[in-house]
Amino acid sequence: MIVGGIQWTSMVDFPGHIAVSLFTLGCNYRCPFCHNPELVLASNQRSRTSITESWILAELEERVGFYDAVVISGGEPTLHDDLAEFFSELRRMGYATKLDTNGSRPEVVAALLDRGLVDFVAMDIKAPRNRYAALAGVEVDLDSVEQTMHLLKERAPDYEFRTTVAPTLTADDLLSIGQWIRGAKQYFLQLFHAGPDKPLLDPAWQDKPALEKETLETVWEQLRAMGLREGGVRA
C-alpha cells in the first residue's frame, strides 16, 4: 500500500477514537473540486513518497496505547491490492479500523467485511445518479456504487454516507441523494471549503459558489423528515 501522507492525531476522523489517518496515493475519480490533487494525480506513485509501509507499521506498533484506531483514506484505498493485508496487521496490533472509500469497488469492501477487518466504513456519495459523472469527473459504474451502499447497510459493523456539498450541487440534488440512500443509518452533509492556499484538482472550480451552512441545515431538516434520522451538517 502506497501512503502519501499521515495525520498522526485526529479526534474527528473516527468518532469516539484517537486515530492516526493514513492517506493513500492514487484515485480512480477526478472530482474537479477535490482538495487533495497531490494524492489523486500521483501517476508515478512510488517515486512520490518516501513513506514506506514497513516504517508506518513499525511506528504504529510503537504507539499502541496512545492511539487506539487507524483510518485509511485517500485517494482511494481500495485500489491497493494489499489493503486487506495492511488492515490485518493493524488488527494484530489491536487497533480499531476505519475505511474511507468512494464505493467504486464493492468486491474489495466485501472482502474486508468477510474477514472482519474494518469496524467503520465512510462512503462518499458524490451526487445524485443523474449528475454523478459530472461531480466524479469520470464515467462511473453506478451499479458498483449501489452494491457498496447495500453492503454497508446490510453488513458493516458501523458506517456512514456523506456528501461534500461541492459547487453546482443544489438542495434538490441533496434531496435526491436522500431518496437514493433511504434507510441509511447515518448521512452527513459536509461544507465545501476552497482556501486560496489549497488548490483544487480543477482550478476553475476554486471560485465557484457552494451552498452555505444555513441552507444545508434547512435541507437536513427535510432529509430528517424523509427518515434520515442520524447525521447532520459538518463544517
VENFEN-V151000 format. One line per field, one symbol per residue. ss: DSSP state (@ for helix, = for strand, . for the rest). psi: psi as a letter, one per 20 degrees, with the letter a starting at -180 (. if undefined). Layout:
ss = ???
psi = ???
//
This chain:
ss = ..========........======............@@@@....@@@@....@@@@@@@@@@.=..=.=====...@@@...@@@@@@@@@@@..======....@@@@@@@@@.....=====....@@@@@@@@.....@@@@@@@@@@@@@@...======......@@@@@@@@@@.....=====............@@@.......@@@@@@@@@@@@@....=====.
psi = popiqpohopihhopjqoqpppoqqqqirlphjpjlhhhgkngmghiiqjoqghgghgghghjphgqjqppoabaohiiphkgghghhhgghijqqqpppqijimhhggghghhjkiphpppppohrrgijghhhijrppnhggghggghgghhiphqrqqqponrqiprghghhhggggjpiqgqppppqppnqhjnqrgohiigjpqrqrggghhgghhhhghiinhqbbpq.
//
